[in-house]
Amino acid sequence: MKSILDIGKSGADQLDDWIEPGSPTQPGVNQELAQISGILKKFPRARLEAEVDDGTKRSVDVRAIAMSDSRVFELVRSYASYEPMVYLGNNRQPAVMGMLSSAHDSHGESRLPMIRFFPLKNAYPLTSKALPDARMATMLTGAVGLERAGVGGHSGNIAKDPEHRLTVIGAVSLGNPLIALRHDNHAVRKTSSVAAGLTEGSLGRIFEGSTDMDPNFQGFAQPLILDPKLAMTTTLYIPDSFLESETAYGGFYTDAVRITTGAGLRAAQLQAGGPSADRDSIMKLSAQMNGQP
């Protein structure tokens, strides 16, 4: 069985007329990120039980960052612009691994005042070095990459925008072109995420997982959206191993949005019972989205 990354790469080879979204600065050479990481390393150390890829659980050193203080909230929000992998927990639920989003508005024009946390439905275990699995990090980077500056806008050829391209693929896979023609992605992005919408059906089901795809990848869960008040009972846990490795940041996975889109395309092509997401159907609906006959 091919991994979700192999499937994504095969689908990415079929993508044309594409506008690559901007990516965060490479984490290994970023002075501001180094300064933020230095501050985060001063927070109290704790231990977190995490699954490892050998099938065992390991106690991992983490920094426990309680976000009950507004200054801490803003620090984490600044950190989120680098798309870091973290764990998030609260008084009612155990910590869950996911990625923080830069969280720009639905047209990619300005950052939102909240923090958005993206998990997968089925988290991959950590590697033996207590680092995020590359499949999980790549797919999550692809999802949060849809919230970067400039993504979702309406300048130029709209269908070249990765968020709109995925919306077209989802609409074609469901046989419902109105999803794309109404630009439903904007409304979904405000209260959920495009990746989750393409998993649970509001935009498509191309990421829900199937026997034809990588069984380890079950799609994207609903994001957790935190404003300063909702974050009062939330704690961020960042393994020291994540803080010290560039592989724990979205900027490391430079082709992630394209791979994630490619995985969605291949899933749409493989889904049983729905119309085939062939190139002609996608290009026709893309042209209609742009107001062409």
Buried (B, 14 or more C-beta within 10 A) or exposed (E): EEBBBBBBBBBBEBBEEBBEBEBBBBBEEBEEBEEBBEBBEEBEEEEBEBBBEEEEEBEBEBBBBBBEEEEBBBBBBBBBBBBBBBBBBBEEEEBBBBBBBBBBBBBBEEBBEBBBBBBBBEBBBBBEEBBBBBBBBBBBBBBBBBBBBBBBBEEEEBBBBBBBBBBBBBBBBBEBBEBBBBBBBBBBBEEBBBBBBBBBEBBBBBBBBBEBBBEBBBBBBBBBBBEBEBBBEBBBBBBBBBBEBEBBBBBBBEBBBBBBBBBBBBBBBBBEEBEEBEEEBBBBBBEBBBEEE
